[in-house]
Amino acid sequence: MEEVDKRVPRRDRPDAGRLTVELSREEAMALLASAPFGRIVFTSSALPAVRPVNHLVVPGGSVLVRTSLLPGLSVLRPTGSVIVAYQADAIDPQQWLGWSVVVTGPARAVTAPDALADYEHSLDTFFDSGNSPVIVIEPTLVAGIRLVERPQVSAG
């Protein structure tokens, strides 16, 4: 059997390390609102699943996504909800600077006709898949970080 070099070549990266700075809930939600898309995390067949979707953050802080019902999200009923996480980020691959936000909370299908029509008009689907309901996530937990440059230590 041929021996394989187990070392993985390192990608070019900034010489100085990066620090993580925790964001306030307000800062995190504002950054999330500025992102064009993110990833919804849910359980499918008792396993974690992740799918890219686009979103809107509405006044009051709820996160809306419009996507075809996915295995695991298909249990959404007009009166029920499931717990999901939603993550978005903007990290520069060259500089390793940016931010990441994760919101976690109950998700439910939007069924009120007026709200549904408004959200469907405002929110395109990430994938063209025909029936694409609107799902609202209530962000019970909000966690965000910003990746910043490590301050230079002066010699002297």
C-alpha positions in Angstrom: 0.0 0.0 0.0 1.3 3.4 -1.0 2.1 5.8 1.9 0.3 9.1 1.6 1.8 12.3 3.0 -0.7 13.3 5.6 0.4 16.9 5.7 -2.0 19.3 4.0 -0.4 22.3 2.4 -1.2 25.5 4.1 -3.0 28.2 2.2 -1.5 31.7 2.1 -2.8 33.6 5.0 -2.0 36.8 6.9 1.1 36.6 9.0 -0.6 38.1 12.1 -3.3 36.2 13.8 -6.8 37.4 14.1 -8.9 38.2 17.2 -12.6 37.5 17.6 -14.7 40.2 19.1 -18.2 39.4 20.3 -21.0 41.5 18.8 -24.0 42.8 20.6 -27.4 41.5 19.5 -28.1 44.8 17.7 -24.8 44.7 15.8 -25.3 41.1 14.9 -28.8 41.6 13.6 -27.7 44.6 11.6 -25.0 42.6 9.9 -27.3 39.7 9.3 -29.7 42.2 7.6 -26.9 43.4 5.3 -26.1 39.9 4.0 -27.7 38.7 0.7 -27.9 35.1 1.8 -27.1 32.6 4.5 -27.5 29.0 5.6 -30.4 27.4 7.4 -29.5 24.6 9.7 -32.1 22.0 10.7 -32.5 18.3 11.5 -33.3 15.8 8.7 -33.6 12.1 9.5 -32.1 12.8 13.0 -29.0 14.3 11.4 -27.9 18.0 11.0 -28.6 19.4 7.5 -27.6 22.8 6.1 -29.0 24.5 3.0 -28.2 27.9 1.4 -31.1 30.4 1.3 -31.7 34.1 1.0 -33.4 36.0 3.8 -34.9 39.2 5.1 -34.6 40.6 8.6 -37.9 42.4 9.3 -38.5 45.2 11.9 -38.7 43.4 15.2 -35.9 41.1 14.3 -37.6 38.1 12.8 -35.7 36.4 10.0 -37.7 35.4 6.9 -36.6 32.8 4.4 -38.4 31.5 1.3 -37.4 28.0 0.2 -39.0 24.8 -0.8 -39.9 22.6 2.1 -36.8 20.5 2.9 -36.8 17.1 4.6 -36.9 18.0 8.3 -38.6 21.4 7.6 -41.6 19.6 6.0 -42.9 19.1 9.6 -43.8 22.8 9.7 -47.5 23.2 10.2 -49.6 26.3 10.6 -49.7 25.8 14.3 -46.3 24.2 14.9 -42.7 25.0 14.8 -39.2 23.4 14.7 -36.0 24.7 16.1 -33.5 25.9 13.5 -30.3 27.9 13.3 -29.5 30.5 10.6 -26.0 31.6 9.8 -24.6 34.3 7.6 -21.1 35.8 7.2 -18.9 38.0 5.2 -15.2 37.0 5.6 -12.5 38.2 3.3 -10.6 35.0 2.1 -7.4 36.9 1.6 -7.3 39.1 4.8 -9.3 36.8 7.1 -11.3 39.7 8.3 -15.0 39.9 8.6 -17.9 38.7 10.6 -20.2 35.8 11.3 -23.7 35.7 12.9 -25.8 32.7 14.0 -29.4 33.0 15.2 -31.2 30.1 16.7 -34.9 29.8 17.5 -38.3 28.4 16.5 -39.3 28.4 12.8 -42.8 28.3 11.5 -44.5 28.7 8.2 -46.1 32.1 7.5 -49.8 31.5 6.7 -51.5 34.9 7.1 -52.6 35.7 3.5 -51.6 39.5 3.6 -48.2 38.9 5.2 -47.5 35.9 3.0 -48.3 37.9 -0.2 -46.1 40.8 1.0 -43.1 38.5 1.9 -43.4 36.5 -1.3 -43.2 39.8 -3.2 -40.2 41.0 -1.2 -38.3 37.7 -1.0 -37.1 35.7 -4.0 -36.3 32.1 -3.7 -32.7 31.0 -3.7 -33.6 28.0 -5.9 -36.5 28.0 -8.4 -38.5 25.1 -7.1 -42.1 26.0 -7.6 -43.8 25.8 -4.2 -41.7 27.9 -1.9 -43.3 28.8 1.4 -42.1 31.6 3.6 -40.6 30.5 6.9 -40.2 32.9 9.8 -37.4 32.3 12.4 -37.8 34.0 15.8 -34.2 34.6 16.9 -34.2 33.4 20.5 -30.4 33.2 20.6 -28.2 35.6 18.7 -24.4 35.1 18.6 -22.0 37.1 16.4 -18.3 37.7 16.1 -16.1 40.0 14.2 -12.7 38.9 13.0 -10.2 41.8 13.5 -6.5 42.3 13.1 -4.4 41.6 16.2 -3.0 44.9 17.4 0.7 45.4 16.6 3.0 45.2 19.7 5.6 48.0 19.5 9.1 47.0 20.4 10.3 49.5 22.8 
